Amino acid sequence: MKRYLACSLLALGALLSSPLAHAAPGESPKPSDEARTRWFRDARLGIFIHWGVYSVPAGEYKGKPVGWIGEWIMKQASIPVADYRAFAKDFTAANYKPEDWADLIKESGARYTVITAKHHDGFSLYDSAVSDWDVAGDCPSPDDLLAPLAAAVRARGLKFGLYYSQAQDWTHPGGAIMGKKAGEAGWDPAQTGDFDAYLRDVAVPQTREILTRYQPDVLWWDTPVNMNTERARPLHELLALQPGIITNNRLGGDFKGDTKTPEQHIPPRGFPGEMFEVCMTMNDTWGFKKNDLNWKSSRDIIRNLSDISSKGGNFLLNIGPDATGRIPETSVKILKDLGRWMRVNSEAIYATTASPFPRRLPWGRVTQKADADGTTTLFLHVWDWPADGQLLLPTLQTKPASVRILATNARASAKLSPEGLLVRVGATAPDSDVSVVKLTFKKPLVITQRPYVEPASDGAFTLTAFDADRHGSLLGDIPIEGGGNSAFIARWRHDEWWIEYQLNSLAARTWRVEAELRAEKSTKLLLKNGATEVAADIAATSGDAFQKITLGTIALPAGKTALELRPVRGQWSSIDLRALRLIPVP
C-alpha cells in the first residue's frame, strides 16, 4: 500500500495562493536572487548521484555489452518494458549506507549533492502515490531511498538536491522518447500513450511529491523532449512550493532556470555574468556500468575543479553506485584524493569568482575574492610549476601586500616588471597536482590584458595551445598536454569538437595559415571566419615530431574577429596541434 498522499492540502493551498505560482516564462521564484543563490555560487563543488534499476544490468543485456552510458541501457538495447521491470527484483540496496555516503561527500569538500529521484527509465527512488514503478513496488530495497540521504547530508551542513526526468520516461505510457514525436510509439507497444496525459498524471504529481516531501534545495530537470512553454508551465509553477529552490535550464519551453548546464565539457570562457554548473562523470558513464574502467585520474578531477572555478562556475561530479548501493572503489579514492586537496586549498575554491585575466595563463588558473574592506585576494592555481621558480601575471601592475604558498604557508615574493607581476615561488612544487599561491592586495588591481591576441611587431599572429578556445561536447573536452612552449592540443579525435582563436586584426587582409601539428592519418578541416570557409587537407605526418604545414589562406576583417578550425564531418582523424601562425600575404 502506498504510504503517502500525492500532495497535502496545506501544500496545495500554498501553491494556489502564492504570488509566484504564475511566474512569467524564463523566471524562477525570486525571494532575492542574491540571497537565494549565494550558497550555490559559494559552494563551487557538488556531487551528482545516478542510481536506479539500470545499475542491475550494469551495461550488459542478454550476456552482451551494450554501448554508451549505463543509465540509457533500456533505450540503447530496446529492452521491452516488462523485461526491464523484471530487473527491479535485483535492485536490493543491501549495501546502501546513507550515513557513509554523506561522510564521503562531506570529505570530498563538496557543499551539496543531487540524486536521481527518477531517471529516464521512469523508476523512482521513493514511494510514489501515482505509480507502482518505484522502490515500494517489486524491489527488495527500502521504500524510500531519498529521505535517509537527505537527512544525512543535511546533518553534515550540506545542501540536498533532486534530479527529475520530467519528459523522457520509457516505462509510463506516453512518456517522451528521444527522437520520437509526442505520442509516437517507441520500441514497445506498452510505451504508447498520450504525452500530455503522462505529464498531467505522472510528471506533475511526482514533482509535487518530491518538492513537498523532501524540500530539495536544487531541482535538476533533464532532457526537455517535446516540451514547450504550455507543457512546462505546470511544472514550473510547482516551484512555488519551495521558494528558495535553485533550478537549471533543462525544463523546456521558455523557462531558463538559474543555471546553465554544460555536460562533460568545460566551456572555454565560462558564461560571464551567469551561473553555470559543469556536470561530469569520473569515467564514461553516469549510471553504474561494471566494465567501464576508463577512469579519469584524481589529478584530472582536481584540475577540472580548478578550471571551472577559474571561470566562475560550479563542478557537479558524478558517482554511480551499483545495485546494492556500493560506490565503486575508484570513485571513493578520487573523492578522498579531492578531499585531501580541498582541505589544504579550499579557500581558493569556495566563495571565489572568476579570474580577472581575460586570457588563459600557460602555467595554470586563477580565482579571486574581494572583501568588503577593499582587499582583493588572488589564488594562483599552478598546474605547471615553473622551472625558474617564477610565475608571470601578465599586465598586472599592482604589487601585493603578501604572498604565501597555501600547502606550506611559506612566504614568497613578487616584483613588478614591464611584462607584469613576477611572483617568485621557488624551484619545487609542493603539490604535483595543483599548487596554490595566495596573493593579498590592499590596492585595486590594475590589469590591462585583452581577451584577444594581437599581431607581433613583424605583423604576424603566433597562436599557442593556450590561446585556443577548445569547444568540447557530450563526448568530452580536447585536452592540452605539456607546459610552456611545449604545450599542445592533444588527441583532437572527435569531429564534434572544434577550436577558435579570438584575434584583433589591425587591418582587413589575407593571411597564410601555418600549423605545427602531427597526424597519424590524412584528415580534413575547415578554416572558418563568419560565412567564409576554406578547406584544408592535412596529410599524415611521419614519426612523433611536430611538422610545419600550410593549411591555406583566409581573409579576415579588421578589428576583433574569430578564426575557427572545424573538422570536416566524416573525414576527420585525430591530430595534435602545437601552434598556429598567421602570416600576412603581401
C-alpha positions as CSV (number, residue, x, y, z in Angstrom):
1,M,0.0,0.0,0.0
2,K,1.2,3.5,-0.8
3,R,2.1,5.4,2.4
4,Y,1.9,8.9,1.1
5,L,-0.7,11.2,-0.4
6,A,0.3,12.9,-3.7
7,C,0.1,16.3,-2.0
8,S,-1.1,17.6,1.3
9,L,-4.0,20.1,1.2
10,L,-1.7,22.6,3.0
11,A,0.9,22.4,0.3
12,L,-1.7,22.7,-2.4
13,G,-3.1,25.8,-0.8
14,A,0.3,27.3,-0.5
15,L,0.8,26.8,-4.2
16,L,-2.5,28.3,-5.3
17,S,-2.2,31.3,-3.0
18,S,1.4,32.1,-3.8
19,P,2.1,35.2,-6.0
20,L,4.9,33.1,-7.6
21,A,2.5,30.4,-8.9
22,H,2.1,32.2,-12.2
23,A,5.6,33.5,-12.8
24,A,6.4,34.6,-16.3
25,P,8.3,32.2,-18.6
26,G,12.0,32.4,-18.1
27,E,11.7,33.5,-14.4
28,S,12.4,31.5,-11.3
29,P,11.0,32.1,-7.8
30,K,13.0,35.1,-6.6
31,P,12.7,36.0,-2.9
32,S,16.0,37.7,-3.6
33,D,18.3,36.4,-6.3
34,E,21.4,37.4,-4.4
35,A,20.3,35.8,-1.1
36,R,18.7,32.8,-2.7
37,T,21.7,31.8,-4.9
38,R,24.5,32.9,-2.6
39,W,25.1,29.4,-1.1
40,F,25.2,27.8,-4.6
41,R,27.6,30.4,-6.0
42,D,29.9,30.0,-3.0
43,A,29.8,26.2,-3.0
44,R,31.6,25.6,-6.3
45,L,31.6,21.8,-5.8
46,G,28.7,19.3,-5.7
47,I,28.3,15.5,-6.0
48,F,25.8,14.1,-8.6
49,I,24.4,10.6,-7.9
50,H,22.9,8.4,-10.6
51,W,21.3,5.4,-9.0
52,G,18.4,3.2,-10.3
53,V,17.4,-0.1,-11.8
54,Y,19.8,0.4,-14.7
55,S,22.6,-0.5,-12.2
56,V,21.3,-4.1,-12.2
57,P,22.1,-5.0,-15.8
58,A,25.2,-2.7,-15.3
59,G,25.9,-2.3,-19.0
60,E,25.0,-5.8,-20.3
61,Y,21.8,-7.3,-21.7
62,K,21.4,-11.0,-22.5
63,G,25.1,-11.5,-21.9
64,K,26.3,-8.9,-24.3
65,P,27.7,-5.4,-23.6
66,V,25.5,-2.5,-24.6
67,G,27.2,0.6,-25.9
68,W,27.1,4.1,-24.5
69,I,26.1,5.2,-20.9
70,G,24.8,2.8,-18.4
71,E,21.5,4.5,-17.4
72,W,20.4,4.5,-21.1
73,I,20.6,0.7,-21.4
74,M,16.8,0.3,-21.7
75,K,16.7,2.5,-24.8
76,Q,20.1,1.5,-26.3
77,A,19.2,-2.2,-26.2
78,S,15.4,-1.6,-26.9
79,I,14.6,-3.6,-23.8
80,P,10.8,-4.3,-23.5
81,V,9.1,-2.7,-20.6
82,A,8.2,-6.0,-18.9
83,D,11.7,-7.3,-19.3
84,Y,13.2,-4.1,-17.9
85,R,10.8,-4.0,-14.9
86,A,12.0,-7.6,-14.1
87,F,15.4,-6.2,-13.2
88,A,13.8,-4.5,-10.1
89,K,13.9,-7.7,-8.1
90,D,17.7,-7.4,-8.0
91,F,17.8,-3.8,-7.0
92,T,18.5,-4.6,-3.4
93,A,20.3,-1.6,-2.0
94,A,21.6,-4.1,0.5
95,N,24.9,-2.2,1.0
96,Y,23.3,1.3,1.0
97,K,24.6,3.3,3.9
98,P,23.4,6.9,3.5
99,E,25.5,8.0,6.5
100,D,28.6,6.7,4.9
101,W,27.6,8.3,1.6
102,A,27.1,11.6,3.4
103,D,30.5,11.3,5.1
104,L,32.2,10.7,1.8
105,I,30.5,13.6,0.1
106,K,31.5,15.8,3.1
107,E,35.1,14.5,3.0
108,S,35.4,15.3,-0.7
109,G,34.9,19.0,0.0
110,A,31.5,19.2,-1.8
111,R,28.9,21.5,-0.4
112,Y,25.8,19.9,-1.9
113,T,24.6,16.7,-3.6
114,V,22.0,15.9,-6.2
115,I,20.5,12.4,-6.6
116,T,18.2,11.0,-9.2
117,A,14.6,10.8,-7.9
118,K,13.6,9.5,-11.3
119,H,15.6,9.0,-14.4
120,H,14.5,8.3,-18.0
121,D,13.5,4.7,-17.2
122,G,10.7,6.1,-15.1
123,F,11.8,4.3,-11.9
124,S,11.5,6.4,-8.7
125,L,13.8,6.0,-5.6
126,Y,10.8,6.8,-3.3
127,D,7.3,5.5,-2.8
128,S,5.1,7.5,-5.3
129,A,1.4,7.7,-4.9
130,V,0.8,7.9,-8.7
131,S,2.9,4.9,-9.9
132,D,3.9,1.4,-8.8
133,W,7.2,1.6,-10.8
134,D,9.2,2.6,-7.7
135,V,11.2,1.2,-4.8
136,A,7.9,0.3,-3.0
137,G,6.9,-1.9,-5.9
138,D,8.8,-5.1,-6.8
139,C,12.1,-4.1,-5.2
140,P,13.5,-5.7,-2.1
141,S,15.1,-2.3,-1.2
142,P,13.6,0.0,1.4
143,D,10.5,2.0,0.4
144,D,12.3,5.3,0.4
145,L,16.0,5.7,-0.5
146,L,15.9,9.5,-0.6
147,A,14.8,10.6,2.9
148,P,17.7,9.0,4.8
149,L,20.2,10.5,2.4
150,A,18.6,13.9,2.7
151,A,18.7,13.7,6.5
152,A,22.3,12.5,6.5
153,V,23.7,15.2,4.2
154,R,21.8,18.0,5.9
155,A,23.0,16.8,9.3
156,R,26.5,17.5,7.9
157,G,25.7,21.0,6.8
158,L,25.3,20.2,3.1
159,K,22.5,21.1,0.7
160,F,20.3,18.4,-0.8
161,G,19.0,18.3,-4.4
162,L,17.0,16.1,-6.6
163,Y,17.2,15.2,-10.3
164,Y,13.9,14.5,-12.0
165,S,13.4,13.5,-15.7
166,Q,10.2,15.3,-16.4
167,A,9.7,14.5,-20.1
168,Q,11.6,11.3,-21.0
169,D,10.0,8.3,-19.4
170,W,10.4,5.0,-21.2
171,T,8.1,3.0,-18.9
172,H,5.0,5.0,-18.1
173,P,2.7,5.1,-21.2
174,G,3.0,8.4,-23.1
175,G,6.4,9.4,-21.7
176,A,8.6,11.0,-24.2
177,I,11.4,9.2,-26.0
178,M,14.4,10.9,-27.6
179,G,14.0,11.1,-31.3
180,K,10.2,10.5,-31.2
181,K,7.4,13.0,-31.6
182,A,4.9,13.3,-28.7
183,G,2.7,10.3,-28.6
184,E,4.8,8.4,-31.2
185,A,5.4,4.7,-30.3
186,G,8.8,3.6,-29.0
187,W,10.3,0.1,-29.3
188,D,7.5,-1.5,-27.2
189,P,3.7,-1.0,-27.6
190,A,3.4,-0.8,-23.9
191,Q,5.0,2.7,-24.1
192,T,2.3,4.0,-26.3
193,G,0.1,6.7,-24.8
194,D,-0.7,10.4,-24.7
195,F,2.3,12.6,-23.7
196,D,0.1,15.4,-22.2
197,A,-1.7,12.8,-20.1
198,Y,1.6,11.4,-18.9
199,L,2.7,14.9,-17.9
200,R,-0.6,15.5,-16.1
201,D,-0.9,12.2,-14.4
202,V,2.8,11.3,-13.6
203,A,5.3,14.1,-14.0
204,V,3.3,16.9,-12.4
205,P,2.1,14.9,-9.3
206,Q,5.5,13.3,-8.8
207,T,7.2,16.7,-9.0
208,R,4.7,17.9,-6.4
209,E,5.6,14.8,-4.3
210,I,9.3,15.4,-4.2
211,L,9.0,19.1,-3.6
212,T,6.7,18.7,-0.6
213,R,8.2,15.6,0.8
214,Y,11.9,16.4,0.6
215,Q,12.0,20.2,0.2
216,P,15.1,20.0,-2.0
217,D,17.5,22.9,-2.3
218,V,18.0,22.1,-6.0
219,L,15.7,20.6,-8.6
220,W,17.6,19.3,-11.6
221,W,15.4,18.9,-14.7
222,D,16.7,16.9,-17.7
223,T,16.1,16.4,-21.5
224,P,13.1,18.5,-22.3
225,V,12.0,16.3,-25.2
226,N,8.7,17.6,-26.8
227,M,8.3,20.2,-24.1
228,N,7.0,23.7,-24.8
229,T,6.0,26.6,-22.6
230,E,2.4,25.3,-22.2
231,R,3.6,21.9,-21.1
232,A,6.4,23.2,-18.9
233,R,4.3,25.8,-17.1
234,P,2.5,23.5,-14.6
235,L,5.9,22.0,-13.6
236,H,7.4,25.5,-13.2
237,E,4.5,26.7,-11.1
238,L,5.1,23.9,-8.6
239,L,8.4,25.5,-7.7
240,A,6.5,28.0,-5.5
241,L,6.2,25.1,-3.0
242,Q,9.9,25.6,-2.4
243,P,10.5,29.3,-2.9
244,G,14.3,29.2,-2.3
245,I,14.9,26.4,-4.8
246,I,17.6,26.6,-7.5
247,T,16.7,25.1,-10.9
248,N,18.6,24.5,-14.1
249,N,17.9,25.3,-17.7
250,R,16.5,21.9,-18.8
251,L,12.8,22.2,-18.0
252,G,11.9,23.3,-21.5
253,G,9.7,26.0,-23.1
254,D,10.8,29.5,-22.2
255,F,11.8,28.6,-18.7
256,K,15.5,29.3,-18.4
257,G,16.0,28.5,-14.7
258,D,19.0,29.7,-12.7
259,T,21.9,27.7,-14.1
260,K,23.3,26.7,-17.5
261,T,24.4,23.1,-17.6
262,P,27.3,22.2,-19.9
263,E,27.7,18.4,-19.8
264,Q,31.0,16.5,-19.9
265,H,32.9,19.6,-21.1
266,I,34.1,22.9,-19.7
267,P,33.1,26.0,-21.7
268,P,36.3,27.7,-22.7
269,R,35.4,31.1,-21.3
270,G,32.6,30.1,-19.0
271,F,29.4,32.3,-19.1
272,P,30.4,35.7,-17.7
273,G,27.7,37.2,-15.5
274,E,25.7,33.9,-15.5
275,M,25.6,30.9,-13.1
276,F,26.7,27.7,-14.6
277,E,27.3,24.2,-13.4
278,V,29.5,21.7,-15.3
279,C,28.3,18.1,-14.8
280,M,30.8,15.4,-15.5
281,T,31.4,11.7,-14.9
282,M,34.5,10.1,-13.4
283,N,34.6,7.5,-16.1
284,D,32.4,7.5,-19.2
285,T,29.0,6.6,-17.6
286,W,26.6,8.2,-15.2
287,G,24.8,5.1,-14.1
288,F,26.8,2.1,-12.9
289,K,28.4,0.1,-15.7
290,K,30.7,-2.7,-14.5
291,N,33.0,-2.8,-17.5
292,D,33.6,0.9,-17.8
293,L,37.1,1.3,-16.5
294,N,38.1,4.4,-18.3
295,W,38.5,6.4,-15.2
296,K,39.8,10.0,-15.0
297,S,42.8,10.5,-12.7
298,S,42.4,12.3,-9.4
299,R,44.7,15.0,-10.9
300,D,42.2,15.3,-13.8
301,I,39.4,15.9,-11.4
302,I,41.3,18.4,-9.2
303,R,42.3,20.3,-12.3
304,N,38.7,20.3,-13.7
305,L,37.6,21.8,-10.4
306,S,40.4,24.4,-10.6
307,D,39.5,25.2,-14.3
308,I,35.7,25.5,-13.7
309,S,36.2,27.7,-10.6
310,S,38.5,30.0,-12.5
311,K,35.6,30.7,-14.9
312,G,33.1,31.3,-12.2
313,G,31.2,28.0,-12.4
314,N,30.3,25.0,-10.2
315,F,31.5,21.5,-10.7
316,L,28.9,18.7,-10.3
317,L,30.9,15.5,-10.2
318,N,29.1,12.2,-10.6
319,I,29.2,8.8,-8.8
320,G,27.2,5.8,-9.9
321,P,26.6,3.2,-7.1
322,D,25.8,-0.4,-8.0
323,A,22.5,-2.2,-7.4
324,T,23.4,-2.9,-3.8
325,G,24.3,0.7,-3.1
326,R,28.1,0.2,-3.2
327,I,30.1,3.2,-4.5
328,P,32.9,1.9,-6.9
329,E,36.3,1.9,-5.2
330,T,37.8,4.1,-7.8
331,S,35.1,6.7,-7.2
332,V,35.8,6.6,-3.4
333,K,39.5,7.0,-4.0
334,I,39.0,10.0,-6.3
335,L,36.7,11.7,-3.8
336,K,39.1,11.1,-0.9
337,D,42.0,12.5,-3.0
338,L,39.9,15.5,-3.9
339,G,39.1,15.9,-0.2
340,R,42.8,15.9,0.7
341,W,43.5,18.6,-1.8
342,M,40.5,20.7,-0.7
343,R,41.5,20.5,3.0
344,V,44.6,22.5,2.0
345,N,43.3,24.6,-0.8
346,S,39.6,25.1,-0.3
347,E,39.8,28.9,0.3
348,A,41.0,29.1,-3.4
349,I,37.6,27.5,-4.4
350,Y,34.8,28.4,-2.0
351,A,33.2,31.8,-2.5
352,T,35.7,32.8,-5.2
353,T,34.9,34.4,-8.5
354,A,36.3,34.1,-12.0
355,S,39.9,35.1,-12.9
356,P,40.4,38.8,-13.6
357,F,42.7,37.8,-16.5
358,P,40.7,37.5,-19.7
359,R,43.1,35.0,-21.3
360,R,44.3,31.7,-20.0
361,L,47.7,31.7,-18.4
362,P,50.2,29.0,-19.6
363,W,51.0,27.8,-16.1
364,G,47.5,27.3,-14.7
365,R,44.4,29.1,-13.5
366,V,43.4,32.0,-11.2
367,T,40.5,32.6,-8.8
368,Q,39.8,35.7,-6.7
369,K,38.0,37.1,-3.7
370,A,37.1,40.7,-3.0
371,D,36.5,41.6,0.7
372,A,34.3,44.5,2.0
373,D,37.4,46.3,3.3
374,G,38.7,46.7,-0.3
375,T,41.2,43.8,0.0
376,T,41.5,41.6,-3.1
377,T,43.0,38.1,-2.9
378,L,44.2,36.3,-6.0
379,F,44.7,32.5,-5.8
380,L,47.2,31.2,-8.4
381,H,46.4,27.6,-9.2
382,V,49.7,26.4,-10.6
383,W,49.4,23.3,-12.8
384,D,52.9,23.5,-14.3
385,W,55.4,24.7,-11.8
386,P,58.0,27.0,-13.4
387,A,61.5,25.6,-13.8
388,D,62.9,29.0,-13.0
389,G,60.7,29.4,-10.0
390,Q,58.9,32.5,-11.4
391,L,55.2,33.0,-12.4
392,L,54.2,35.9,-14.7
393,L,50.9,37.6,-14.2
394,P,50.8,39.5,-17.5
395,T,49.9,43.2,-17.4
396,L,49.2,43.2,-13.7
397,Q,50.7,46.4,-12.3
398,T,49.7,46.2,-8.7
399,K,52.1,44.9,-6.0
400,P,50.7,42.5,-3.4
401,A,51.0,43.1,0.3
402,S,51.7,39.5,0.9
403,V,52.5,36.3,-1.0
404,R,52.1,32.8,0.6
405,I,52.0,29.2,-0.7
406,L,49.0,27.5,0.8
407,A,50.4,24.0,1.1
408,T,53.4,25.1,3.2
409,N,52.3,28.5,4.4
410,A,55.8,29.6,3.2
411,R,56.3,33.2,2.2
412,A,57.1,34.1,-1.4
413,S,57.9,37.4,-3.1
414,A,56.8,39.4,-6.1
415,K,58.1,42.3,-8.1
416,L,56.8,44.4,-10.9
417,S,58.2,44.1,-14.4
418,P,57.4,45.7,-17.8
419,E,55.5,42.5,-18.7
420,G,53.5,42.4,-15.4
421,L,53.9,41.0,-11.9
422,L,56.6,38.4,-11.4
423,V,55.9,36.0,-8.5
424,R,58.9,34.1,-7.2
425,V,57.8,30.8,-5.8
426,G,60.9,28.7,-5.7
427,A,62.0,25.7,-7.7
428,T,59.8,22.9,-6.2
429,A,56.1,22.4,-6.4
430,P,54.6,21.5,-3.0
431,D,51.7,19.6,-4.8
432,S,52.2,17.7,-8.0
433,D,48.5,18.1,-9.0
434,V,47.8,21.8,-8.3
435,S,49.7,24.1,-6.0
436,V,48.1,27.3,-4.9
437,V,49.8,30.6,-4.3
438,K,47.8,33.3,-2.4
439,L,48.4,36.9,-3.1
440,T,46.8,39.6,-1.0
441,F,46.4,43.1,-2.4
442,K,45.4,46.2,-0.4
443,K,45.1,48.4,-3.5
444,P,42.8,47.9,-6.6
445,L,44.2,45.6,-9.3
446,V,45.4,47.2,-12.5
447,I,45.3,44.6,-15.3
448,T,45.3,45.7,-18.9
449,Q,45.4,42.3,-20.6
450,R,42.9,42.0,-23.5
451,P,40.8,38.9,-24.3
452,Y,42.1,38.6,-27.8
453,V,45.5,38.1,-29.4
454,E,47.2,40.9,-31.4
455,P,49.9,40.6,-34.1
456,A,53.5,40.8,-33.1
457,S,55.9,43.5,-34.3
458,D,56.5,41.6,-37.5
459,G,52.8,41.8,-38.3
460,A,52.1,38.0,-37.8
461,F,50.0,36.2,-35.2
462,T,51.6,33.4,-33.2
463,L,48.9,31.4,-31.5
464,T,49.8,28.8,-28.8
465,A,47.7,26.0,-27.4
466,F,46.7,28.3,-24.5
467,D,45.3,30.9,-27.0
468,A,42.8,28.4,-28.3
469,D,39.2,28.2,-27.1
470,R,38.6,24.5,-27.1
471,H,34.9,23.6,-27.6
472,G,34.0,20.1,-26.4
473,S,30.8,18.2,-26.3
474,L,29.0,15.4,-24.5
475,L,32.0,13.3,-25.7
476,G,34.3,15.4,-23.5
477,D,37.0,18.1,-24.0
478,I,40.0,18.5,-26.1
479,P,42.9,18.2,-23.7
480,I,46.2,20.1,-23.6
481,E,49.4,18.3,-22.8
482,G,52.7,19.6,-21.8
483,G,53.6,23.0,-20.4
484,G,55.1,26.3,-21.5
485,N,56.3,26.5,-25.2
486,S,56.0,22.7,-25.5
487,A,52.2,22.6,-24.7
488,F,50.0,21.2,-27.5
489,I,46.3,20.5,-28.1
490,A,46.2,16.7,-27.8
491,R,44.1,13.9,-29.1
492,W,41.6,16.1,-31.0
493,R,39.8,12.9,-32.1
494,H,36.1,13.8,-32.4
495,D,34.6,15.7,-35.3
496,E,32.1,17.4,-33.0
497,W,35.0,19.2,-31.3
498,W,36.4,22.5,-32.6
499,I,38.6,25.3,-31.6
500,E,38.7,29.1,-32.2
501,Y,41.1,32.0,-31.7
502,Q,40.0,35.4,-30.7
503,L,42.0,37.9,-32.7
504,N,42.3,41.7,-33.2
505,S,43.4,42.3,-36.8
506,L,44.7,45.8,-37.3
507,A,43.6,45.8,-41.0
508,A,41.4,43.7,-43.3
509,R,43.8,41.4,-45.2
510,T,44.5,37.9,-46.3
511,W,46.6,35.6,-44.1
512,R,48.6,32.5,-44.8
513,V,47.8,30.0,-42.0
514,E,50.7,27.7,-41.0
515,A,50.4,25.0,-38.3
516,E,52.7,22.9,-36.2
517,L,50.9,19.6,-35.9
518,R,51.2,15.8,-36.2
519,A,48.6,13.5,-37.7
520,E,48.6,9.7,-37.9
521,K,46.2,9.7,-40.9
522,S,45.2,12.2,-43.5
523,T,42.3,14.3,-42.4
524,K,40.4,17.5,-43.4
525,L,39.4,20.6,-41.6
526,L,37.9,24.0,-42.3
527,L,39.3,27.4,-41.6
528,K,36.3,29.5,-40.8
529,N,35.5,33.2,-40.2
530,G,31.8,34.0,-40.2
531,A,30.4,32.8,-43.6
532,T,33.9,32.4,-45.0
533,E,35.2,28.8,-45.1
534,V,38.4,27.4,-46.5
535,A,39.0,23.7,-46.8
536,A,42.4,22.4,-45.6
537,D,43.8,18.9,-46.4
538,I,46.2,17.5,-43.8
539,A,48.5,14.7,-44.9
540,A,49.6,12.1,-42.4
541,T,52.9,13.1,-40.7
542,S,55.8,10.7,-40.0
543,G,57.1,10.0,-36.5
544,D,56.4,11.8,-33.3
545,A,57.8,15.1,-34.3
546,F,55.6,18.1,-35.0
547,Q,55.8,19.3,-38.6
548,K,55.1,22.7,-40.1
549,I,52.5,22.7,-42.8
550,T,50.5,25.3,-44.6
551,L,46.7,25.0,-44.1
552,G,45.8,27.6,-46.7
553,T,44.9,31.3,-46.8
554,I,41.9,33.1,-45.4
555,A,40.7,36.7,-45.4
556,L,39.9,38.3,-42.1
557,P,38.2,41.7,-41.4
558,A,39.8,44.5,-39.5
559,G,39.1,44.6,-35.7
560,K,38.1,41.9,-33.3
561,T,37.2,38.7,-35.0
562,A,37.5,34.9,-34.6
563,L,39.3,32.2,-36.6
564,E,37.7,28.8,-36.2
565,L,39.2,25.4,-37.0
566,R,36.4,22.9,-37.6
567,P,36.7,19.2,-38.6
568,V,35.0,18.1,-41.8
569,R,32.4,15.6,-40.6
570,G,33.0,12.1,-41.6
571,Q,36.5,12.9,-42.9
572,W,38.3,13.6,-39.6
573,S,41.1,11.7,-37.9
574,S,42.8,12.7,-34.6
575,I,45.5,15.3,-34.7
576,D,47.8,17.0,-32.2
577,L,48.3,20.8,-32.7
578,R,51.0,22.8,-31.0
579,A,50.8,26.2,-32.7
580,L,49.3,28.2,-35.4
581,R,50.9,31.2,-37.2
582,L,49.1,33.7,-39.4
583,I,51.4,35.5,-41.8
584,P,50.1,38.5,-43.8
585,V,50.0,37.9,-47.5
586,P,51.6,40.8,-49.4
